[in-house]
Amino acid sequence: MSNRIREEFLRKSEPVRLNKYLSETGVCSRREADRLIEKGRVSVDGIPAQTGMKIRPGQEVRVGNKVVSRQDQMVVLAVNKPKGIVCTGEKRERNSIVRFLDYPIRVTYVGRLDKESRGLLLMTNNGDIINRMMRASNCHEKEYRVTVDKEVTDGFLEKMSKGVHILDTVTRPCQVERIGKYTFSIILTQGLNRQIRRMCEALGYKVRDLLRVRVMNIRLGSLKEGQYRELTDKELEELYSLIKDSIN
């Protein structure tokens, strides 16, 4: 990873509560961390820690005389999520994406895919990237390939592209293109709950398969189902260029 991107990550990473930081290092639970802080056994940059304080990457945290640290390397992964895997951080969910991925560093998803959908899912430990990519007002593109139960007509494509009334609103105009008798591609710049499925249902269609093939400049490509890869430096550089002026 280029030094510029790493420095940007360390500078912009969101502060994290000290008790959460300690729990993520594996030292103890959050509750026990608060007890240790109250007892004066935790210091940050040589200064006794205070309950509720937040820290940033690069600060030195000690419990007693022992330095503890999380992994401060920025991670952004492209994952090909299979059907049946749930985008949730809930530990009790046996089929959660976190359990499925079993990545050694704590990461979370950027824009969920519902349980029955598959394809490109980005996972990262960078909260700033998540916020900038997923805030609807930033209008970043996500592209899908959708298979439905009836023939895709010109009228259907036109209605989908102009906006469909769902969830007490009308969806944003979007790019829709036929790619087969029962298959079309769609590019969204918003992420309403089960948006594509609801749009199709409102027009009398049922989704048989939904595959996300692109998020902004990141493409699924030939990544096999259930596999993941780290983003390349080039992809990260392009991604940062696209989100640099986005609202956090």
BELDAVEN-V369161 format. One record per residue. RES is the residue in three letters. SS is DSSP state (A for helix, B for strand, O for the rest). OMEGA is omega in whole degrees, 0 to 359 (NA if undefined). BURIAL is I if it has 24 or more other C-alpha atoms within 12 Angstrom, else O. Layout:
((RES	SS	OMEGA	BURIAL) (RES	SS	OMEGA	BURIAL))
This chain:
((MET	O	183	O) (SER	O	181	O) (ASN	A	182	O) (ARG	A	181	O) (ILE	A	179	I) (ARG	A	179	I) (GLU	A	178	O) (GLU	A	179	O) (PHE	A	182	I) (LEU	A	181	I) (ARG	A	187	O) (LYS	A	181	O) (SER	O	183	I) (GLU	O	176	O) (PRO	O	179	O) (VAL	B	178	O) (ARG	B	185	O) (LEU	A	181	I) (ASN	A	176	I) (LYS	A	178	I) (TYR	A	182	I) (LEU	A	179	I) (SER	A	181	O) (GLU	A	174	I) (THR	A	182	I) (GLY	O	181	O) (VAL	O	185	I) (CYS	O	175	O) (SER	O	178	O) (ARG	A	181	O) (ARG	A	178	O) (GLU	A	177	O) (ALA	A	178	I) (ASP	A	179	I) (ARG	A	180	O) (LEU	A	179	I) (ILE	A	180	I) (GLU	A	181	O) (LYS	O	178	O) (GLY	O	183	O) (ARG	O	181	I) (VAL	B	177	I) (SER	B	177	I) (VAL	B	183	I) (ASP	O	176	O) (GLY	O	181	O) (ILE	B	179	O) (PRO	B	183	O) (ALA	O	177	I) (GLN	O	178	O) (THR	O	178	I) (GLY	O	182	O) (MET	O	179	O) (LYS	B	179	O) (ILE	B	178	I) (ARG	O	175	I) (PRO	O	179	I) (GLY	O	177	O) (GLN	O	181	I) (GLU	O	180	I) (VAL	B	179	I) (ARG	B	169	I) (VAL	B	192	I) (GLY	O	179	O) (ASN	O	185	O) (LYS	B	175	O) (VAL	B	177	O) (VAL	B	181	I) (SER	O	170	I) (ARG	O	174	I) (GLN	O	183	O) (ASP	O	175	I) (GLN	O	178	I) (MET	O	179	I) (VAL	O	171	I) (VAL	B	184	I) (LEU	B	168	I) (ALA	B	183	I) (VAL	B	173	I) (ASN	B	185	I) (LYS	B	175	I) (PRO	O	171	I) (LYS	O	176	I) (GLY	O	178	O) (ILE	O	187	I) (VAL	B	176	I) (CYS	O	179	I) (THR	O	174	I) (GLY	O	181	O) (GLU	O	185	O) (LYS	O	182	O) (ARG	O	179	O) (GLU	O	184	O) (ARG	O	182	O) (ASN	O	180	O) (SER	B	179	I) (ILE	A	180	I) (VAL	A	177	I) (ARG	A	182	O) (PHE	A	183	I) (LEU	A	179	I) (ASP	O	181	O) (TYR	O	185	O) (PRO	O	177	O) (ILE	O	181	O) (ARG	O	178	I) (VAL	O	176	I) (THR	B	188	I) (TYR	B	176	I) (VAL	B	181	I) (GLY	O	187	I) (ARG	O	166	I) (LEU	O	182	I) (ASP	O	188	I) (LYS	O	185	O) (GLU	O	178	O) (SER	O	183	I) (ARG	B	176	I) (GLY	B	191	I) (LEU	B	175	I) (LEU	B	176	I) (LEU	B	179	I) (MET	B	183	I) (THR	B	171	I) (ASN	O	182	I) (ASN	O	181	I) (GLY	A	180	I) (ASP	A	178	I) (ILE	A	181	I) (ILE	A	182	I) (ASN	A	183	I) (ARG	A	181	I) (MET	A	192	I) (MET	A	177	I) (ARG	O	188	O) (ALA	A	184	O) (SER	A	179	O) (ASN	A	172	O) (CYS	O	177	I) (HIS	O	188	I) (GLU	O	170	I) (LYS	B	186	I) (GLU	B	184	I) (TYR	B	169	I) (ARG	B	190	I) (VAL	B	174	I) (THR	B	183	I) (VAL	B	188	I) (ASP	O	180	O) (LYS	O	181	O) (GLU	O	179	O) (VAL	O	182	I) (THR	O	176	O) (ASP	A	180	O) (GLY	A	178	O) (PHE	A	180	I) (LEU	A	181	I) (GLU	A	180	O) (LYS	A	178	I) (MET	A	185	I) (SER	A	183	I) (LYS	A	181	O) (GLY	O	183	I) (VAL	O	181	I) (HIS	B	175	O) (ILE	B	173	O) (LEU	O	177	O) (ASP	O	176	O) (THR	B	175	O) (VAL	B	182	O) (THR	O	179	I) (ARG	O	171	I) (PRO	O	184	O) (CYS	O	179	I) (GLN	B	179	I) (VAL	B	183	I) (GLU	B	176	I) (ARG	B	177	I) (ILE	O	178	O) (GLY	O	182	O) (LYS	O	182	O) (TYR	O	187	I) (THR	B	177	I) (PHE	B	174	I) (SER	B	180	I) (ILE	B	179	I) (ILE	B	181	I) (LEU	B	173	I) (THR	O	174	I) (GLN	O	185	I) (GLY	O	176	I) (LEU	O	182	I) (ASN	O	179	O) (ARG	O	190	O) (GLN	A	184	I) (ILE	A	179	I) (ARG	A	180	I) (ARG	A	179	I) (MET	A	180	I) (CYS	A	180	I) (GLU	A	180	O) (ALA	A	180	O) (LEU	O	175	I) (GLY	O	180	O) (TYR	O	175	I) (LYS	O	180	O) (VAL	B	176	I) (ARG	B	180	O) (ASP	B	180	I) (LEU	B	183	I) (LEU	B	175	I) (ARG	B	185	I) (VAL	B	182	I) (ARG	B	168	I) (VAL	B	184	I) (MET	O	182	I) (ASN	O	183	I) (ILE	B	183	I) (ARG	B	178	I) (LEU	O	178	I) (GLY	O	184	O) (SER	O	180	O) (LEU	O	185	I) (LYS	O	180	O) (GLU	O	180	I) (GLY	O	181	I) (GLN	O	176	I) (TYR	B	177	I) (ARG	B	173	I) (GLU	B	176	I) (LEU	O	177	I) (THR	O	176	O) (ASP	A	180	O) (LYS	A	179	O) (GLU	A	180	I) (LEU	A	178	I) (GLU	A	179	O) (GLU	A	180	O) (LEU	A	179	I) (TYR	A	178	I) (SER	A	182	O) (LEU	A	185	O) (ILE	A	187	I) (LYS	O	180	O) (ASP	O	181	O) (SER	O	178	O) (ILE	O	177	O) (ASN	O	NA	O))
